[in-house]
Amino acid sequence: MEKTPEEILLEELASPKKSVKVAAIVKAAKLSPDPKVLAVLQEFAVGSDKETALFAKNALSRLRPKLEKDQASSNLARYDGIRYGSSS
């Protein structure tokens, strides 16, 4: 069974090697936001050394517009369902 990109990324984020961890953080900024990955990034942004925290904050800021867009489209779909009387 193959691992999903998010599972691979979580393994890389758990690496004790700082270079692997930072590379995974940069990679995370390019993926669609996964809740588990976001949680790890938020943890790094607060509880890491300065450099790792900076990379994590940058990744989170890149993911924020994607999150807001996903949330907005989800809310719009719910609104359309209510407005047109379809069940979801």
Secondary structure per residue as TSV (DSSP state, phi and psi in degrees):
chain	resnum	aa	ss	phi	psi
A	1	M	-	360.0	126.9
A	2	E	-	-80.3	149.0
A	3	K	-	-85.3	148.8
A	4	T	-	-76.7	160.0
A	5	P	H	-57.1	-34.2
A	6	E	H	-67.1	-39.2
A	7	E	H	-66.1	-41.8
A	8	I	H	-62.1	-43.7
A	9	L	H	-62.3	-42.1
A	10	L	H	-62.1	-37.9
A	11	E	H	-64.8	-42.2
A	12	E	H	-65.8	-37.8
A	13	L	H	-65.8	-27.3
A	14	A	T	-83.5	-3.7
A	15	S	-	-62.1	140.8
A	16	P	S	-73.7	-18.6
A	17	K	-	-78.4	125.3
A	18	K	H	-62.8	-39.4
A	19	S	H	-63.8	-39.3
A	20	V	H	-67.9	-41.6
A	21	K	H	-63.3	-45.7
A	22	V	H	-65.8	-40.9
A	23	A	H	-61.9	-38.6
A	24	A	H	-67.6	-36.6
A	25	I	H	-63.9	-43.9
A	26	V	H	-63.0	-40.7
A	27	K	H	-64.7	-36.6
A	28	A	H	-61.8	-33.1
A	29	A	T	-66.0	-20.1
A	30	K	T	-94.6	-18.2
A	31	L	S	-83.1	164.6
A	32	S	-	-71.2	146.6
A	33	P	-	-67.1	120.9
A	34	D	-	-105.1	133.6
A	35	P	H	-54.9	-38.8
A	36	K	H	-67.5	-42.0
A	37	V	H	-65.3	-42.2
A	38	L	H	-60.1	-40.9
A	39	A	H	-62.3	-42.7
A	40	V	H	-65.9	-42.8
A	41	L	H	-61.8	-41.4
A	42	Q	H	-64.1	-36.9
A	43	E	H	-64.7	-43.6
A	44	F	H	-65.6	-35.9
A	45	A	H	-63.7	-26.8
A	46	V	H	-102.3	-44.7
A	47	G	H	-111.1	43.0
A	48	S	S	-131.2	176.1
A	49	D	-	-65.7	166.2
A	50	K	H	-56.2	-46.5
A	51	E	H	-65.2	-47.5
A	52	T	H	-63.4	-41.6
A	53	A	H	-61.9	-39.7
A	54	L	H	-63.3	-44.9
A	55	F	H	-62.5	-41.4
A	56	A	H	-65.3	-42.8
A	57	K	H	-63.6	-40.1
A	58	N	H	-63.2	-43.7
A	59	A	H	-62.3	-42.6
A	60	L	H	-63.7	-39.1
A	61	S	H	-68.1	-31.0
A	62	R	H	-73.0	-32.6
A	63	L	H	-80.5	-24.2
A	64	R	H	-55.0	-47.6
A	65	P	H	-60.5	-36.2
A	66	K	H	-65.1	-41.5
A	67	L	H	-62.8	-45.8
A	68	E	H	-64.1	-38.8
A	69	K	H	-65.0	-45.7
A	70	D	H	-61.5	-42.6
A	71	Q	H	-65.2	-41.9
A	72	A	H	-64.3	-42.8
A	73	S	H	-68.4	-34.4
A	74	S	H	-65.5	-44.2
A	75	N	H	-64.7	-39.2
A	76	L	H	-64.3	-41.5
A	77	A	H	-63.1	-41.2
A	78	R	H	-64.4	-42.6
A	79	Y	H	-62.6	-45.0
A	80	D	H	-61.2	-39.4
A	81	G	H	-62.9	-40.6
A	82	I	H	-70.0	-44.9
A	83	R	H	-63.7	-40.7
A	84	Y	H	-96.3	1.1
A	85	G	T	77.4	15.7
A	86	S	-	-86.4	151.3
A	87	S	-	-92.3	146.5
A	88	S	-	-118.2	360.0
